[in-house]
Amino acid sequence: MATKKVSDIDAPKDAFGHDELASAVADFCDRWNIGVSHLATDGAEVSDRLTHCVNSYEKAEEHIQLSVQGILQSSTGSDPGAS
């Protein structure tokens, strides 16, 4: 059973020998497939949002580095500690 897919469980009603059991299995398989689909969609959304966060952090880091370089390279007159 560990190597079977959930979709492989579903079978014709007469294969289960009981209508209620067959209906329960069919309902489970339908809900399982919907759940897996939602998980895949949610996983893709999480991935997209994390990628956006990484890009935002990289842009912020670059901006900070350029700002610090600008501060360090700006000429504000003579260095008071140089004398």
N, CA, C and O atoms as a printed pandas DataFrame, in Angstrom:
     atom_number atom_name residue_name chain_id  residue_number  x_coord  y_coord  z_coord
0              1         N          MET        A               1    0.822   -1.194    0.000
1              2        CA          MET        A               1    0.000    0.000    0.000
2              3         C          MET        A               1    0.864    1.255    0.000
3              4         O          MET        A               1    0.442    2.286   -0.524
4              5         N          ALA        A               2    2.058    1.194    0.573
5              6        CA          ALA        A               2    2.913    2.375    0.656
6              7         C          ALA        A               2    3.362    2.863   -0.714
7              8         O          ALA        A               2    3.688    4.039   -0.876
8              9         N          THR        A               3    3.383    1.976   -1.696
9             10        CA          THR        A               3    3.837    2.384   -3.025
10            11         C          THR        A               3    2.693    2.794   -3.940
11            12         O          THR        A               3    2.934    3.193   -5.079
12            13         N          LYS        A               4    1.469    2.706   -3.473
13            14        CA          LYS        A               4    0.312    3.064   -4.293
14            15         C          LYS        A               4   -0.054    4.524   -4.093
15            16         O          LYS        A               4    0.133    5.090   -3.016
16            17         N          LYS        A               5   -0.579    5.122   -5.157
17            18        CA          LYS        A               5   -1.097    6.480   -5.073
18            19         C          LYS        A               5   -2.513    6.423   -4.525
19            20         O          LYS        A               5   -3.207    5.417   -4.679
20            21         N          VAL        A               6   -2.938    7.501   -3.887
21            22        CA          VAL        A               6   -4.294    7.550   -3.355
22            23         C          VAL        A               6   -5.314    7.402   -4.476
23            24         O          VAL        A               6   -6.362    6.784   -4.290
24            25         N          SER        A               7   -5.007    7.965   -5.631
25            26        CA          SER        A               7   -5.953    7.859   -6.749
26            27         C          SER        A               7   -6.144    6.412   -7.202
27            28         O          SER        A               7   -7.154    6.092   -7.829
28            29         N          ASP        A               8   -5.185    5.535   -6.893
29            30        CA          ASP        A               8   -5.305    4.123   -7.261
30            31         C          ASP        A               8   -6.266    3.361   -6.346
31            32         O          ASP        A               8   -6.692    2.256   -6.682
32            33         N          ILE        A               9   -6.607    3.936   -5.204
33            34        CA          ILE        A               9   -7.510    3.270   -4.264
34            35         C          ILE        A               9   -8.926    3.221   -4.828
35            36         O          ILE        A               9   -9.635    2.228   -4.665
36            37         N          ASP        A              10   -9.329    4.302   -5.491
37            38        CA          ASP        A              10  -10.687    4.386   -6.016
38            39         C          ASP        A              10  -10.917    3.273   -7.039
39            40         O          ASP        A              10  -10.073    3.012   -7.896
40            41         N          ALA        A              11  -12.062    2.633   -6.931
41            42        CA          ALA        A              11  -12.404    1.519   -7.824
42            43         C          ALA        A              11  -13.918    1.510   -8.017
43            44         O          ALA        A              11  -14.627    2.270   -7.357
44            45         N          PRO        A              12  -14.414    0.673   -8.899
45            46        CA          PRO        A              12  -15.872    0.566   -9.049
46            47         C          PRO        A              12  -16.522    0.161   -7.724
47            48         O          PRO        A              12  -15.915   -0.540   -6.915
48            49         N          LYS        A              13  -17.756    0.609   -7.514
49            50        CA          LYS        A              13  -18.434    0.352   -6.235
50            51         C          LYS        A              13  -18.508   -1.133   -5.891
51            52         O          LYS        A              13  -18.361   -1.505   -4.727
52            53         N          ASP        A              14  -18.732   -1.977   -6.886
53            54        CA          ASP        A              14  -18.869   -3.408   -6.592
54            55         C          ASP        A              14  -17.554   -4.037   -6.121
55            56         O          ASP        A              14  -17.569   -5.128   -5.551
56            57         N          ALA        A              15  -16.431   -3.375   -6.347
57            58        CA          ALA        A              15  -15.138   -3.900   -5.894
58            59         C          ALA        A              15  -15.000   -3.814   -4.374
59            60         O          ALA        A              15  -14.197   -4.538   -3.786
60            61         N          PHE        A              16  -15.775   -2.933   -3.732
61            62        CA          PHE        A              16  -15.679   -2.759   -2.284
62            63         C          PHE        A              16  -16.647   -3.662   -1.525
63            64         O          PHE        A              16  -16.447   -3.946   -0.344
64            65         N          GLY        A              17  -17.694   -4.110   -2.210
65            66        CA          GLY        A              17  -18.646   -4.999   -1.557
66            67         C          GLY        A              17  -19.634   -4.294   -0.650
67            68         O          GLY        A              17  -20.485   -4.943   -0.042
68            69         N          HIS        A              18  -19.540   -2.985   -0.548
69            70        CA          HIS        A              18  -20.446   -2.227    0.316
70            71         C          HIS        A              18  -20.560   -0.823   -0.261
71            72         O          HIS        A              18  -19.558   -0.136   -0.458
72            73         N          ASP        A              19  -21.791   -0.408   -0.528
73            74        CA          ASP        A              19  -22.003    0.893   -1.174
74            75         C          ASP        A              19  -21.499    2.063   -0.340
75            76         O          ASP        A              19  -20.899    2.996   -0.873
76            77         N          GLU        A              20  -21.744    2.017    0.979
77            78        CA          GLU        A              20  -21.305    3.131    1.833
78            79         C          GLU        A              20  -19.781    3.220    1.885
79            80         O          GLU        A              20  -19.220    4.316    1.872
80            81         N          LEU        A              21  -19.119    2.081    1.942
81            82        CA          LEU        A              21  -17.655    2.071    1.926
82            83         C          LEU        A              21  -17.139    2.614    0.602
83            84         O          LEU        A              21  -16.202    3.412    0.579
84            85         N          ALA        A              22  -17.736    2.190   -0.484
85            86        CA          ALA        A              22  -17.322    2.673   -1.803
86            87         C          ALA        A              22  -17.517    4.179   -1.910
87            88         O          ALA        A              22  -16.664    4.879   -2.455
88            89         N          SER        A              23  -18.636    4.681   -1.392
89            90        CA          SER        A              23  -18.890    6.128   -1.422
90            91         C          SER        A              23  -17.887    6.879   -0.555
91            92         O          SER        A              23  -17.403    7.946   -0.934
92            93         N          ALA        A              24  -17.580    6.314    0.614
93            94        CA          ALA        A              24  -16.611    6.954    1.510
94            95         C          ALA        A              24  -15.228    7.017    0.861
95            96         O          ALA        A              24  -14.544    8.037    0.952
96            97         N          VAL        A              25  -14.820    5.937    0.212
97            98        CA          VAL        A              25  -13.514    5.914   -0.457
98            99         C          VAL        A              25  -13.491    6.909   -1.610
99           100         O          VAL        A              25  -12.514    7.638   -1.781
100          101         N          ALA        A              26  -14.558    6.944   -2.402
101          102        CA          ALA        A              26  -14.622    7.890   -3.523
102          103         C          ALA        A              26  -14.570    9.324   -3.016
103          104         O          ALA        A              26  -13.880   10.168   -3.587
104          105         N          ASP        A              27  -15.311    9.597   -1.927
105          106        CA          ASP        A              27  -15.301   10.941   -1.336
106          107         C          ASP        A              27  -13.906   11.291   -0.824
107          108         O          ASP        A              27  -13.421   12.402   -1.039
108          109         N          PHE        A              28  -13.261   10.336   -0.142
109          110        CA          PHE        A              28  -11.909   10.563    0.361
110          111         C          PHE        A              28  -10.946   10.878   -0.779
111          112         O          PHE        A              28  -10.161   11.821   -0.687
112          113         N          CYS        A              29  -11.003   10.097   -1.847
113          114        CA          CYS        A              29  -10.098   10.310   -2.985
114          115         C          CYS        A              29  -10.332   11.672   -3.624
115          116         O          CYS        A              29   -9.380   12.361   -3.991
116          117         N          ASP        A              30  -11.601   12.062   -3.757
117          118        CA          ASP        A              30  -11.904   13.379   -4.327
118          119         C          ASP        A              30  -11.345   14.493   -3.452
119          120         O          ASP        A              30  -10.695   15.415   -3.943
120          121         N          ARG        A              31  -11.608   14.396   -2.137
121          122        CA          ARG        A              31  -11.108   15.433   -1.220
122          123         C          ARG        A              31   -9.586   15.436   -1.170
123          124         O          ARG        A              31   -8.969   16.499   -1.103
124          125         N          TRP        A              32   -8.976   14.251   -1.202
125          126        CA          TRP        A              32   -7.514   14.150   -1.182
126          127         C          TRP        A              32   -6.914   14.854   -2.394
127          128         O          TRP        A              32   -5.958   15.619   -2.267
128          129         N          ASN        A              33   -7.479   14.592   -3.567
129          130        CA          ASN        A              33   -6.966   15.218   -4.789
130          131         C          ASN        A              33   -7.110   16.734   -4.736
131          132         O          ASN        A              33   -6.219   17.461   -5.174
132          133         N          ILE        A              34   -8.229   17.208   -4.201
133          134        CA          ILE        A              34   -8.424   18.657   -4.048
134          135         C          ILE        A              34   -7.390   19.211   -3.073
135          136         O          ILE        A              34   -6.792   20.258   -3.323
136          137         N          GLY        A              35   -7.180   18.506   -1.962
137          138        CA          GLY        A              35   -6.208   18.956   -0.962
138          139         C          GLY        A              35   -4.792   19.012   -1.513
139          140         O          GLY        A              35   -4.060   19.968   -1.259
140          141         N          VAL        A              36   -4.408   17.995   -2.261
141          142        CA          VAL        A              36   -3.070   17.976   -2.859
142          143         C          VAL        A              36   -2.918   19.120   -3.848
143          144         O          VAL        A              36   -1.867   19.757   -3.912
144          145         N          SER        A              37   -3.957   19.378   -4.611
145          146        CA          SER        A              37   -3.925   20.496   -5.560
146          147         C          SER        A              37   -3.748   21.825   -4.826
147          148         O          SER        A              37   -2.969   22.678   -5.252
148          149         N          HIS        A              38   -4.473   21.994   -3.728
149          150        CA          HIS        A              38   -4.345   23.223   -2.937
150          151         C          HIS        A              38   -2.950   23.350   -2.328
151          152         O          HIS        A              38   -2.378   24.439   -2.295
152          153         N          LEU        A              39   -2.409   22.237   -1.848
153          154        CA          LEU        A              39   -1.053   22.270   -1.286
154          155         C          LEU        A              39   -0.028   22.675   -2.338
155          156         O          LEU        A              39    0.882   23.453   -2.052
156          157         N          ALA        A              40   -0.169   22.158   -3.537
157          158        CA          ALA        A              40    0.764   22.513   -4.611
158          159         C          ALA        A              40    0.647   23.993   -4.956
159          160         O          ALA        A              40    1.656   24.672   -5.147
160          161         N          THR        A              41   -0.580   24.489   -5.035
161          162        CA          THR        A              41   -0.798   25.908   -5.323
162          163         C          THR        A              41   -0.228   26.775   -4.204
163          164         O          THR        A              41    0.450   27.768   -4.467
164          165         N          ASP        A              42   -0.501   26.398   -2.959
165          166        CA          ASP        A              42    0.016   27.159   -1.819
166          167         C          ASP        A              42    1.540   27.128   -1.778
167          168         O          ASP        A              42    2.172   28.140   -1.473
168          169         N          GLY        A              43    2.131   25.986   -2.082
169          170        CA          GLY        A              43    3.594   25.886   -2.108
170          171         C          GLY        A              43    4.199   26.803   -3.150
171          172         O          GLY        A              43    5.225   27.437   -2.902
172          173         N          ALA        A              44    3.576   26.880   -4.311
173          174        CA          ALA        A              44    4.064   27.782   -5.361
174          175         C          ALA        A              44    3.938   29.235   -4.917
175          176         O          ALA        A              44    4.821   30.046   -5.196
176          177         N          GLU        A              45    2.854   29.568   -4.233
177          178        CA          GLU        A              45    2.656   30.935   -3.738
178          179         C          GLU        A              45    3.706   31.290   -2.685
179          180         O          GLU        A              45    4.256   32.391   -2.700
180          181         N          VAL        A              46    3.979   30.367   -1.781
181          182        CA          VAL        A              46    5.017   30.595   -0.767
182          183         C          VAL        A              46    6.362   30.814   -1.445
183          184         O          VAL        A              46    7.109   31.716   -1.065
184          185         N          SER        A              47    6.674   30.008   -2.432
185          186        CA          SER        A              47    7.927   30.151   -3.168
186          187         C          SER        A              47    8.023   31.519   -3.842
187          188         O          SER        A              47    9.062   32.175   -3.775
188          189         N          ASP        A              48    6.943   31.946   -4.488
189          190        CA          ASP        A              48    6.934   33.257   -5.143
190          191         C          ASP        A              48    7.146   34.381   -4.139
191          192         O          ASP        A              48    7.904   35.317   -4.396
192          193         N          ARG        A              49    6.476   34.289   -2.999
193          194        CA          ARG        A              49    6.605   35.343   -1.982
194          195         C          ARG        A              49    8.008   35.366   -1.376
195          196         O          ARG        A              49    8.560   36.436   -1.119
196          197         N          LEU        A              50    8.577   34.195   -1.151
197          198        CA          LEU        A              50    9.942   34.146   -0.622
198          199         C          LEU        A              50   10.939   34.712   -1.628
199          200         O          LEU        A              50   11.878   35.409   -1.245
200          201         N          THR        A              51   10.743   34.418   -2.902
201          202        CA          THR        A              51   11.602   34.984   -3.943
202          203         C          THR        A              51   11.488   36.499   -3.949
203          204         O          THR        A              51   12.492   37.198   -4.084
204          205         N          HIS        A              52   10.278   37.010   -3.805
205          206        CA          HIS        A              52   10.070   38.464   -3.744
206          207         C          HIS        A              52   10.796   39.050   -2.526
207          208         O          HIS        A              52   11.412   40.112   -2.624
208          209         N          CYS        A              53   10.726   38.367   -1.392
209          210        CA          CYS        A              53   11.418   38.835   -0.183
210          211         C          CYS        A              53   12.929   38.871   -0.397
211          212         O          CYS        A              53   13.590   39.836   -0.012
212          213         N          VAL        A              54   13.472   37.831   -1.004
213          214        CA          VAL        A              54   14.909   37.787   -1.278
214          215         C          VAL        A              54   15.309   38.955   -2.167
215          216         O          VAL        A              54   16.310   39.624   -1.907
216          217         N          ASN        A              55   14.530   39.202   -3.215
217          218        CA          ASN        A              55   14.836   40.318   -4.119
218          219         C          ASN        A              55   14.764   41.651   -3.394
219          220         O          ASN        A              55   15.594   42.529   -3.630
220          221         N          SER        A              56   13.784   41.813   -2.518
221          222        CA          SER        A              56   13.656   43.058   -1.754
222          223         C          SER        A              56   14.845   43.252   -0.820
223          224         O          SER        A              56   15.384   44.354   -0.720
224          225         N          TYR        A              57   15.256   42.181   -0.133
225          226        CA          TYR        A              57   16.413   42.273    0.757
226          227         C          TYR        A              57   17.685   42.591   -0.026
227          228         O          TYR        A              57   18.510   43.383    0.432
228          229         N          GLU        A              58   17.852   41.987   -1.193
229          230        CA          GLU        A              58   19.035   42.266   -2.007
230          231         C          GLU        A              58   19.068   43.724   -2.451
231          232         O          GLU        A              58   20.125   44.354   -2.429
232          233         N          LYS        A              59   17.926   44.262   -2.851
233          234        CA          LYS        A              59   17.864   45.671   -3.258
234          235         C          LYS        A              59   18.160   46.587   -2.079
235          236         O          LYS        A              59   18.877   47.576   -2.224
236          237         N          ALA        A              60   17.613   46.262   -0.913
237          238        CA          ALA        A              60   17.865   47.072    0.277
238          239         C          ALA        A              60   19.343   47.019    0.656
239          240         O          ALA        A              60   19.936   48.041    1.001
240          241         N          GLU        A              61   19.933   45.834    0.592
241          242        CA          GLU        A              61   21.354   45.678    0.916
242          243         C          GLU        A              61   22.221   46.489   -0.044
243          244         O          GLU        A              61   23.171   47.149    0.375
244          245         N          GLU        A              62   21.892   46.437   -1.323
245          246        CA          GLU        A              62   22.643   47.203   -2.314
246          247         C          GLU        A              62   22.509   48.704   -2.051
247          248         O          GLU        A              62   23.487   49.446   -2.145
248          249         N          HIS        A              63   21.313   49.139   -1.726
249          250        CA          HIS        A              63   21.083   50.559   -1.431
250          251         C          HIS        A              63   21.891   51.001   -0.204
251          252         O          HIS        A              63   22.484   52.080   -0.196
252          253         N          ILE        A              64   21.904   50.163    0.817
253          254        CA          ILE        A              64   22.663   50.486    2.033
254          255         C          ILE        A              64   24.154   50.551    1.725
255          256         O          ILE        A              64   24.844   51.459    2.188
256          257         N          GLN        A              65   24.653   49.600    0.953
257          258        CA          GLN        A              65   26.074   49.605    0.605
258          259         C          GLN        A              65   26.447   50.859   -0.174
259          260         O          GLN        A              65   27.480   51.473    0.096
260          261         N          LEU        A              66   25.621   51.240   -1.130
261          262        CA          LEU        A              66   25.901   52.453   -1.907
262          263         C          LEU        A              66   25.834   53.695   -1.031
263          264         O          LEU        A              66   26.628   54.619   -1.201
264          265         N          SER        A              67   24.898   53.720   -0.102
265          266        CA          SER        A              67   24.788   54.867    0.802
266          267         C          SER        A              67   26.017   54.988    1.689
267          268         O          SER        A              67   26.547   56.083    1.880
268          269         N          VAL        A              68   26.468   53.867    2.228
269          270        CA          VAL        A              68   27.650   53.879    3.095
270          271         C          VAL        A              68   28.883   54.278    2.292
271          272         O          VAL        A              68   29.712   55.047    2.777
272          273         N          GLN        A              69   29.012   53.767    1.078
273          274        CA          GLN        A              69   30.149   54.148    0.234
274          275         C          GLN        A              69   30.117   55.644   -0.046
275          276         O          GLN        A              69   31.155   56.305   -0.037
276          277         N          GLY        A              70   28.935   56.171   -0.292
277          278        CA          GLY        A              70   28.805   57.604   -0.549
278          279         C          GLY        A              70   29.205   58.429    0.659
279          280         O          GLY        A              70   29.843   59.473    0.524
280          281         N          ILE        A              71   28.833   57.960    1.830
281          282        CA          ILE        A              71   29.187   58.679    3.060
282          283         C          ILE        A              71   30.693   58.638    3.267
283          284         O          ILE        A              71   31.306   59.652    3.601
284          285         N          LEU        A              72   31.293   57.465    3.070
285          286        CA          LEU        A              72   32.724   57.317    3.301
286          287         C          LEU        A              72   33.556   58.050    2.252
287          288         O          LEU        A              72   34.668   58.491    2.543
288          289         N          GLN        A              73   33.031   58.182    1.042
289          290        CA          GLN        A              73   33.791   58.809   -0.027
290          291         C          GLN        A              73   33.529   60.306   -0.147
291          292         O          GLN        A              73   34.227   60.995   -0.891
292          293         N          SER        A              74   32.545   60.814    0.566
293          294        CA          SER        A              74   32.236   62.239    0.425
294          295         C          SER        A              74   33.347   63.075    1.055
295          296         O          SER        A              74   33.902   62.732    2.099
296          297         N          SER        A              75   33.643   64.158    0.398
297          298        CA          SER        A              75   34.681   65.041    0.943
298          299         C          SER        A              75   33.986   66.113    1.772
299          300         O          SER        A              75   33.260   66.959    1.250
300          301         N          THR        A              76   34.226   66.053    3.055
301          302        CA          THR        A              76   33.600   67.012    3.966
302          303         C          THR        A              76   34.639   67.957    4.551
303          304         O          THR        A              76   34.422   68.583    5.588
304          305         N          GLY        A              77   35.721   68.041    3.893
305          306        CA          GLY        A              77   36.786   68.910    4.398
306          307         C          GLY        A              77   37.915   68.075    4.956
307          308         O          GLY        A              77   37.982   66.864    4.745
308          309         N          SER        A              78   38.774   68.723    5.649
309          310        CA          SER        A              78   39.943   68.025    6.189
310          311         C          SER        A              78   39.527   67.129    7.345
311          312         O          SER        A              78   38.574   67.401    8.076
312          313         N          ASP        A              79   40.280   66.057    7.474
313          314        CA          ASP        A              79   40.017   65.098    8.532
314          315         C          ASP        A              79   40.545   65.663    9.838
315          316         O          ASP        A              79   41.748   65.887    9.975
316          317         N          PRO        A              80   39.649   65.900   10.813
317          318        CA          PRO        A              80   40.116   66.491   12.075
318          319         C          PRO        A              80   41.054   65.569   12.845
319          320         O          PRO        A              80   41.828   66.045   13.674
320          321         N          GLY        A              81   41.006   64.287   12.597
321          322        CA          GLY        A              81   41.887   63.362   13.295
322          323         C          GLY        A              81   43.238   63.212   12.627
323          324         O          GLY        A              81   44.114   62.532   13.162
324          325         N          ALA        A              82   43.433   63.845   11.443
325          326        CA          ALA        A              82   44.683   63.695   10.706
326          327         C          ALA        A              82   45.795   64.557   11.276
327          328         O          ALA        A              82   46.962   64.308   10.976
328          329         N          SER        A              83   45.483   65.551   12.078
329          330        CA          SER        A              83   46.550   66.448   12.549
330          331         C          SER        A              83   47.228   66.001   13.798
331          332         O          SER        A              83   48.136   66.676   14.283
